[in-house]
Amino acid sequence: MPRPIAIAALAFLLASPPALAGEAEIRAAQTVIQNQIEAFLADDAARAYSFAAPNIKRYFPTQQSFMAMVENGYMPVRRPQSHAFGKSEEMSPTRIVQQVLLVGPDGKTYEAVYTLEMQGDGNWLITGVSMRASNALST
């Protein structure tokens, strides 16, 4: 009878490293988002722009064009009163989707869904953000 327990324990141990690796990757991606939000709040355009992936930089080749886009379409991300990480999903070893719940400068709640990809140098960068008003109540 102890044999099935030992097999189950071994299966759990073998399954644990990938789950831990996924959690570490998600934390790394969340750190990138956190750092970009902090850069936005500090009006540090260069630092905020540094977290954008090459696909974003092709559309917005200067810090000024990038910041203008953020200010015109993503003010809750640019100037959040508060934010919290929601659901996340590792789509592949190099792609993560992360939900961020925000209270915008207008006091309304928003949901931002970030996509991030690991670059060739091992760093995570933001490849896109979609945002919508949230039905959640802000406190």
C-alpha positions in Angstrom: 0.0 0.0 0.0 2.8 2.5 0.6 3.9 2.1 -3.0 1.1 4.3 -4.5 1.8 7.0 -2.0 5.5 6.9 -2.9 4.6 7.1 -6.6 2.3 10.0 -5.9 5.0 11.8 -3.9 7.5 11.3 -6.7 5.1 12.6 -9.3 4.5 15.7 -7.2 8.2 16.3 -6.8 8.8 15.9 -10.5 5.9 18.3 -11.3 7.0 21.0 -8.9 10.0 22.5 -10.7 8.0 23.6 -13.8 5.3 25.2 -11.6 8.0 27.1 -9.6 9.7 28.2 -12.8 6.4 29.5 -14.1 5.8 31.4 -10.9 9.3 32.9 -11.1 8.7 34.0 -14.7 5.3 35.5 -13.7 6.9 37.4 -10.9 9.6 38.7 -13.3 7.0 39.9 -15.7 5.1 41.6 -12.9 8.3 43.3 -11.9 8.6 44.8 -15.4 5.0 46.1 -15.2 5.6 47.5 -11.7 8.8 49.2 -12.8 7.1 50.8 -15.8 4.2 52.1 -13.7 6.7 53.6 -11.3 8.5 55.2 -14.2 5.3 56.7 -15.5 4.5 58.1 -12.0 8.0 59.6 -11.8 7.7 61.2 -15.3 10.7 59.2 -16.3 10.0 58.7 -20.0 13.3 57.0 -20.8 12.8 54.4 -18.1 9.1 53.8 -19.0 10.1 53.4 -22.7 12.9 50.9 -21.8 10.2 48.3 -20.8 8.6 48.4 -24.3 9.4 45.5 -26.6 10.8 46.1 -30.1 7.3 45.7 -31.7 6.1 48.7 -29.7 9.2 50.7 -30.5 8.7 50.2 -34.2 5.3 51.9 -33.9 6.5 54.5 -31.5 10.2 55.1 -32.4 10.8 57.9 -29.9 10.2 58.3 -26.2 8.0 61.3 -27.0 5.8 59.5 -29.4 5.5 56.6 -26.9 4.5 58.9 -24.0 2.0 60.7 -26.2 0.3 57.4 -27.1 0.2 56.4 -23.4 -1.2 59.8 -22.3 -3.8 59.8 -25.1 -5.1 56.3 -24.6 -3.8 54.8 -21.4 -4.2 57.5 -18.7 -5.2 54.9 -16.0 -1.8 53.2 -16.6 0.0 56.5 -16.9 -1.4 57.9 -13.6 -3.0 55.2 -11.5 -4.2 56.1 -8.1 -3.6 52.4 -7.2 -3.1 49.1 -9.0 -3.0 45.4 -8.2 -2.1 42.3 -10.1 -4.9 40.0 -11.0 -4.8 36.8 -13.0 -1.8 35.7 -15.0 -1.1 33.0 -17.4 2.1 31.7 -18.9 1.1 31.1 -22.5 4.5 29.6 -23.3 8.0 29.7 -21.8 8.5 33.1 -23.4 5.0 34.7 -23.3 3.0 35.8 -20.4 -0.4 37.5 -20.1 -1.0 39.5 -16.9 -4.1 41.3 -15.7 -3.7 44.5 -13.8 -6.6 46.1 -11.9 -6.3 49.9 -11.7 -8.0 52.9 -10.2 -7.4 55.6 -12.7 -6.8 59.3 -12.0 -10.6 59.8 -12.5 -11.3 57.4 -9.6 -12.9 54.8 -11.9 -11.7 51.2 -12.1 -10.0 49.7 -15.1 -8.7 46.4 -16.2 -5.4 46.3 -18.2 -4.3 43.1 -19.8 -0.5 43.1 -20.5 1.3 40.8 -22.8 5.0 40.3 -22.3 7.6 38.3 -24.1 11.0 37.2 -23.0 13.7 38.6 -25.3 16.8 36.9 -26.5 18.8 38.4 -23.6 16.4 36.8 -21.1 14.6 40.0 -20.1 10.9 40.4 -20.2 9.4 43.3 -22.2 5.9 44.6 -22.7 4.5 43.7 -26.1 1.0 45.2 -25.7 -1.6 46.4 -23.3 -5.4 46.4 -23.8 -7.5 48.3 -21.4 -11.2 48.6 -20.6 -13.4 50.1 -17.9 -14.0 47.5 -15.1 -17.2 46.7 -13.4 -15.4 46.2 -10.1 -16.1 48.6 -7.3 -13.1 50.7 -6.2 -12.6 51.2 -2.5 
